[in-house]
Amino acid sequence: MAVAETRRRLGRFGVWVAPFSLLETSVAVQRRQFARIEHLGYGSLWSGETPPGAPVGGREVFTQHGLMLAATERIVVGTGIANISTRTAGAMHTGAATLAEAYPGRFVLGLGGQSGDRPLTRLREYLDAMDQAARALARLPAPAYPRVLAALGPRAHGLASERADGVHPFLQPVAHTAAARAAVGPDRLVIPHQAVVLETDAAAARARLRAIFALGVGASDSPYTVHYRRLGYSEADLAGQRSDRLVDDVLAWGDEAAVAARLIAHLDAGADHVLVHPFAVDLPAAVDQLERLAPLLREAA
């Protein structure tokens, strides 16, 4: 699918739901909440997949996103991300192609999760294997589905420009959105994730993101920490529980107007589509926050 058509289908704002929130929510309740998200006017619905051995798990990503598609009528559904360490490249392609065939124009494959030595080489080789699988399975109907990468740094942006339809960065400040747009140019998608908490107490709001950092995302050797250094954050910002400055740049908190302003700032920085991730214990609680934001986001869009 052409990038321009994907932009049109996505609109300006979508939703990202944490895998553990979906794990804590029954399928029956999920169906109702997915329809509610669509009714609120959001253009897309995404969730991720944790790597094997992660402290917090979730449901299998293609099964989960098939549920999202089946429960809705028009909304675009994206994996953010499907983890390349979890399945072979052939299984990744056939899973994506099957959903794209069943729901034309409504599925985006987000890829990431590479680790170890030379992670970008591994991701490039994985993309090669996916393309080889697509050629080998020529009898399988294979509608084009957009492919975006969980790219953070310049080399990853270069790979996305070369081999994908865009980037889907996670837990990054607005400054990263501007850098991503400059790196990939106007012909690729930039779809940032934005964590939000509708909470006006600064300490309570910041504690929510610091709990996520404590799970390992903010470890000194994690790709996120490496990239925060690249963006100019100091060792003081990255030490301990992370500085208020870093937390406030990564997390949108406050009342509805304050959170909406941060989401709009990503658009001003060059994002095509911004994914709203409400921190919540389960899916209904997340959608309650989305409902409070929806009028301001509809107006902005």
C-alpha positions in Angstrom: 0.0 0.0 0.0 1.3 3.4 -0.8 2.5 5.6 2.0 0.0 8.4 1.0 -2.9 6.0 1.3 -1.8 4.7 4.6 -1.5 8.3 5.9 -5.1 8.9 4.8 -6.4 5.8 6.5 -4.6 6.4 9.7 -5.6 10.0 10.3 -3.9 12.0 13.0 -4.3 10.1 16.2 -4.4 6.4 17.2 -4.1 4.3 20.3 -1.4 2.0 21.7 -2.4 -0.5 24.4 0.1 -2.2 26.6 0.3 -6.0 26.2 -0.2 -6.6 29.9 -3.4 -4.5 29.9 -4.8 -6.8 27.2 -3.6 -9.9 29.1 -5.6 -8.6 32.1 -8.8 -8.0 30.0 -11.0 -10.9 28.8 -11.6 -11.2 25.1 -15.3 -10.5 25.5 -14.5 -7.2 27.2 -11.7 -6.4 24.7 -14.2 -6.6 21.8 -16.5 -4.0 23.4 -13.6 -1.7 24.2 -12.1 -1.9 20.7 -15.5 -0.9 19.2 -15.6 1.9 21.8 -12.2 3.2 20.7 -13.3 3.2 17.0 -16.5 5.0 18.0 -14.4 7.7 19.7 -12.8 8.5 16.4 -9.3 7.2 16.8 -7.8 6.1 13.5 -5.7 3.2 14.6 -5.2 0.6 17.3 -1.8 -0.9 18.2 -0.2 -3.2 20.7 3.1 -4.8 21.2 4.8 -8.1 21.9 7.3 -8.6 24.7 10.4 -10.7 24.0 10.8 -14.2 25.5 11.7 -14.0 29.2 10.4 -10.5 29.7 9.1 -9.7 33.2 5.7 -8.8 31.8 4.1 -10.9 29.1 1.1 -10.7 26.7 -0.9 -12.6 24.1 0.4 -13.8 20.8 0.6 -10.7 18.6 -1.1 -11.9 15.4 -4.0 -13.6 17.3 -4.4 -10.4 19.4 -4.5 -8.1 16.4 -6.8 -10.4 14.5 -9.2 -9.9 17.5 -8.8 -6.1 17.1 -9.6 -6.3 13.4 -12.6 -8.6 13.9 -14.1 -6.3 16.6 -14.0 -3.2 14.5 -15.1 -2.0 11.1 -12.7 0.6 9.7 -9.9 1.3 12.1 -6.3 0.5 11.1 -4.6 -2.1 13.3 -0.8 -2.2 13.8 1.7 -4.3 15.6 4.0 -2.1 17.7 6.0 -4.3 17.6 5.9 -7.9 16.4 9.1 -9.2 17.9 11.6 -10.8 15.4 13.0 -13.0 18.2 9.7 -14.7 18.6 9.0 -16.2 15.2 10.7 -17.0 11.9 10.7 -14.5 9.1 8.4 -16.8 7.1 5.9 -17.0 9.9 6.1 -13.2 10.3 5.3 -12.6 6.6 2.5 -15.2 6.4 0.9 -13.9 9.5 1.0 -10.3 8.3 -0.1 -11.3 4.7 -3.1 -13.2 6.1 -4.4 -10.3 8.1 -3.8 -7.9 5.2 -5.8 -10.2 2.9 -8.6 -10.6 5.4 -8.9 -6.9 6.2 -7.7 -5.0 3.1 -6.0 -1.7 3.9 -6.4 -2.1 7.6 -3.1 -3.8 8.8 0.3 -2.3 9.4 3.3 -4.5 10.5 5.6 -2.9 13.0 8.8 -4.9 13.5 11.6 -4.8 16.1 13.0 -6.5 19.1 16.5 -7.3 17.7 19.2 -7.6 20.4 22.8 -8.8 20.9 25.7 -8.1 18.7 25.1 -6.1 15.5 21.3 -5.8 16.0 20.8 -3.8 12.8 22.6 -6.5 10.8 20.3 -9.0 12.3 17.2 -6.9 11.4 18.4 -6.4 7.9 18.9 -10.2 7.5 15.5 -10.8 8.9 13.9 -8.4 6.4 15.8 -10.2 3.6 14.4 -13.5 4.9 10.9 -12.1 5.0 11.2 -10.9 1.4 12.6 -14.3 0.3 9.6 -16.0 2.1 7.2 -13.8 0.1 8.8 -14.8 -3.1 8.8 -18.5 -2.2 5.2 -18.4 -1.2 4.0 -16.8 -4.4 0.8 -18.9 -4.4 -0.3 -17.3 -1.1 -2.3 -14.1 -1.9 0.0 -11.4 -0.5 -1.6 -8.0 -0.5 0.9 -5.2 0.2 1.0 -4.3 3.9 3.0 -1.3 5.2 6.1 -2.3 7.2 7.5 0.1 9.8 10.5 -0.4 12.1 11.1 0.4 15.7 14.0 2.7 14.8 15.7 5.0 17.2 19.1 6.0 16.0 20.5 7.3 12.7 21.6 3.9 11.3 18.2 2.4 12.1 16.5 5.4 10.4 18.7 4.7 7.4 17.6 1.0 7.3 13.9 2.1 7.6 14.3 4.5 4.7 15.8 1.8 2.6 13.7 -1.3 3.5 10.5 -0.2 5.1 7.6 2.3 4.9 8.6 4.3 8.0 9.4 4.3 11.7 7.5 3.6 14.9 9.6 4.8 17.9 8.6 4.0 21.4 9.0 6.1 24.6 10.7 9.1 22.9 10.4 12.9 23.4 9.1 15.3 20.7 12.7 16.1 19.8 13.1 12.5 18.5 10.1 12.9 16.3 11.7 15.9 14.6 15.0 14.0 14.2 13.2 11.0 12.8 11.3 13.1 10.2 14.6 14.8 9.1 16.3 11.4 8.8 13.6 9.5 6.8 12.4 12.3 4.7 8.9 13.1 3.5 8.2 9.8 1.8 8.2 7.6 4.9 5.8 7.3 7.8 6.7 8.6 11.3 4.4 7.1 13.9 5.6 7.9 17.4 4.2 6.3 20.6 3.4 8.8 23.4 2.8 7.6 27.0 0.2 9.6 28.8 -1.3 9.9 32.3 -4.3 12.1 33.0 -2.9 13.0 36.4 -2.2 16.6 37.7 0.0 15.5 40.6 3.6 15.6 39.4 5.0 13.0 41.7 2.2 10.5 41.1 2.4 10.9 37.3 6.2 10.6 37.2 6.1 7.5 39.3 4.1 5.7 36.6 6.9 6.1 34.0 9.7 5.4 36.6 8.0 2.1 37.2 8.3 1.3 33.5 12.0 2.3 33.5 12.5 0.0 36.5 11.4 -3.0 34.5 14.6 -2.6 32.3 13.7 -0.1 29.7 15.9 2.4 31.4 18.8 0.2 32.2 22.2 1.7 31.5 22.9 -0.5 28.5 19.4 -0.5 27.0 18.9 0.9 23.5 16.6 3.6 25.1 19.2 4.9 27.4 21.8 4.9 24.7 19.5 6.9 22.5 18.6 9.3 25.3 22.3 10.1 25.5 22.4 10.7 21.8 19.5 13.2 22.2 21.6 15.2 24.7 20.4 13.9 28.1 23.2 13.9 30.6 24.4 11.2 32.9 22.6 13.0 35.7 19.3 12.8 33.7 19.9 9.0 33.2 21.1 8.1 36.7 18.9 6.5 39.4 15.2 6.9 38.8 15.9 9.4 35.9 15.6 13.1 36.2 12.3 15.0 36.2 13.4 16.6 33.0 13.7 13.3 31.1 10.5 11.9 32.6 8.6 15.0 31.7 9.9 14.9 28.1 8.9 11.3 27.6 5.6 11.2 29.5 2.7 13.5 28.8 0.9 14.2 32.1 -1.5 16.7 33.5 -5.1 17.6 32.5 -6.7 16.9 29.1 -5.4 20.2 27.6 -1.8 19.6 28.7 -1.7 16.0 27.4 -3.4 17.0 24.1 -0.8 19.8 23.6 2.0 17.3 23.8 0.3 15.0 21.3 -0.2 17.9 18.9 3.5 18.9 19.4 4.5 15.6 17.8 2.4 16.5 14.7 4.1 19.9 14.6 7.5 18.1 14.8 6.7 16.0 11.7 4.7 13.0 12.8 2.1 11.6 10.5 0.2 9.9 13.2 0.6 9.8 17.0 -0.3 6.8 19.1 -1.8 7.6 22.5 -0.8 5.1 25.3 -2.7 5.7 28.5 -1.1 4.1 31.5 -3.9 1.9 33.0 -4.3 -1.4 34.8 -6.7 -2.8 32.1 -8.3 -1.9 28.8 -11.5 -0.3 30.1 -9.5 2.1 32.3 -7.3 3.0 29.3 -10.3 3.7 27.2 -11.8 5.9 29.9 -8.7 8.2 29.5 -9.0 8.1 25.7 -12.6 9.2 26.0 -11.6 12.2 28.0 -9.0 13.2 25.4 -11.1 12.5 22.3 -12.9 15.8 22.0 -9.7 17.8 22.0 -8.0 15.5 19.6 -10.9 15.5 17.2 -10.8 19.3 17.2 -7.0 19.3 16.6 -7.3 16.8 13.7 
